[in-house]
Amino acid sequence: MIEKNIINREDLDVALKFQTEKSLRLGALAVEDGLLSEQQLSAIMDRQRAVEDAGLFGEIAINMQLLSIEKVNSLLNKQKEYDNILGQILVLSGALSKSKKEEELKRFHKQLEEDK
């Protein structure tokens, strides 16, 4: 969108900074939702750090039988909701109109399909 002069670099930087600050880790979401205790979270993170190729957080939690596949998928969906706010931030800041955001998202998804 910068290349097309739809938004400027400063607007994008501000939106990305806000998104990064508000991004939630899967483990934090699990604790927040009462699915894991702080101790369980620490155990998963310890395994993730200690074992080479241990896998992603959700995979480890499933392997340790601390979370089910369904719970991990639910957390991933919730995480996605939090992480998909960049366009909303650009709209709220006035850098982009809602209709332009929708138009660009459609164009982006169409391009992804064509590149497959």
C-alpha positions as CSV (number, residue, x, y, z in Angstrom):
1,M,0.0,0.0,0.0
2,I,3.0,2.3,0.5
3,E,4.1,1.6,-3.1
4,K,0.7,2.6,-4.3
5,N,0.7,5.7,-2.1
6,I,-2.4,4.5,-0.3
7,I,-0.7,5.0,3.1
8,N,2.6,6.5,4.0
9,R,5.5,4.8,5.8
10,E,4.9,6.8,9.0
11,D,1.3,5.6,9.2
12,L,2.4,2.0,8.7
13,D,5.2,2.3,11.3
14,V,2.7,3.7,13.9
15,A,0.2,0.9,13.2
16,L,2.8,-1.8,13.3
17,K,4.2,-0.5,16.6
18,F,0.7,-0.5,18.1
19,Q,0.0,-4.0,16.7
20,T,3.2,-5.4,18.2
21,E,2.5,-3.9,21.6
22,K,-1.0,-5.4,21.6
23,S,-0.1,-8.8,20.1
24,L,-0.8,-11.6,22.5
25,R,1.2,-14.8,22.9
26,L,-0.6,-18.1,22.8
27,G,0.6,-19.0,26.3
28,A,-0.6,-15.7,27.7
29,L,-4.0,-16.2,26.2
30,A,-4.2,-19.8,27.7
31,V,-3.4,-18.4,31.2
32,E,-5.8,-15.5,30.7
33,D,-8.6,-18.0,29.7
34,G,-7.8,-20.2,32.7
35,L,-6.7,-23.1,30.5
36,L,-3.1,-23.2,31.9
37,S,-1.6,-22.2,35.2
38,E,1.5,-20.0,35.3
39,Q,3.5,-23.2,36.3
40,Q,2.2,-25.1,33.3
41,L,3.0,-22.2,31.0
42,S,6.6,-22.1,32.4
43,A,7.0,-25.9,31.9
44,I,5.9,-25.6,28.2
45,M,8.3,-22.6,27.7
46,D,11.1,-24.5,29.4
47,R,10.6,-27.5,27.1
48,Q,10.5,-25.2,24.1
49,R,13.8,-23.6,25.0
50,A,15.6,-26.8,26.2
51,V,14.7,-29.2,23.4
52,E,15.9,-28.5,19.9
53,D,13.1,-28.8,17.4
54,A,10.6,-29.2,20.3
55,G,7.9,-27.6,18.2
56,L,5.5,-24.7,18.5
57,F,3.9,-23.8,21.8
58,G,0.6,-25.4,20.9
59,E,2.3,-28.7,19.8
60,I,4.2,-28.9,23.0
61,A,1.2,-28.2,25.1
62,I,-0.7,-31.0,23.3
63,N,2.3,-33.4,23.6
64,M,2.5,-32.7,27.3
65,Q,-1.3,-33.3,27.5
66,L,-1.9,-29.9,29.0
67,L,-4.1,-28.7,26.2
68,S,-6.3,-30.5,23.7
69,I,-6.1,-29.9,19.9
70,E,-9.5,-28.2,20.2
71,K,-8.3,-25.8,22.9
72,V,-5.2,-24.9,20.9
73,N,-7.2,-24.2,17.8
74,S,-9.6,-22.1,19.8
75,L,-6.6,-20.1,21.2
76,L,-5.1,-19.7,17.8
77,N,-8.4,-18.3,16.5
78,K,-8.5,-15.9,19.4
79,Q,-4.9,-14.9,18.8
80,K,-5.6,-14.3,15.2
81,E,-8.4,-11.9,16.1
82,Y,-6.0,-9.9,18.2
83,D,-3.3,-10.0,15.6
84,N,-5.4,-9.0,12.6
85,I,-5.9,-5.4,13.8
86,L,-3.4,-3.7,11.5
87,G,-6.0,-2.6,9.0
88,Q,-8.3,-1.5,11.8
89,I,-5.6,0.6,13.3
90,L,-5.0,2.3,9.9
91,V,-8.7,3.0,9.6
92,L,-9.0,4.3,13.1
93,S,-6.0,6.6,12.7
94,G,-7.5,8.0,9.6
95,A,-4.6,6.8,7.4
96,L,-7.0,4.6,5.4
97,S,-10.8,4.5,4.7
98,K,-12.7,1.4,5.6
99,S,-13.8,0.9,2.0
100,K,-10.2,1.2,0.8
101,K,-9.0,-1.3,3.4
102,E,-11.6,-3.8,2.2
103,E,-10.7,-3.2,-1.4
104,E,-7.0,-3.7,-0.7
105,L,-7.6,-6.9,1.3
106,K,-9.6,-8.4,-1.6
107,R,-6.9,-7.5,-4.0
108,F,-4.3,-9.0,-1.7
109,H,-6.2,-12.3,-1.3
110,K,-6.8,-12.4,-5.0
111,Q,-3.1,-12.0,-5.7
112,L,-2.3,-14.8,-3.2
113,E,-4.6,-17.1,-5.0
114,E,-3.1,-16.3,-8.4
115,D,0.4,-16.9,-7.0
116,K,-0.4,-20.5,-5.9
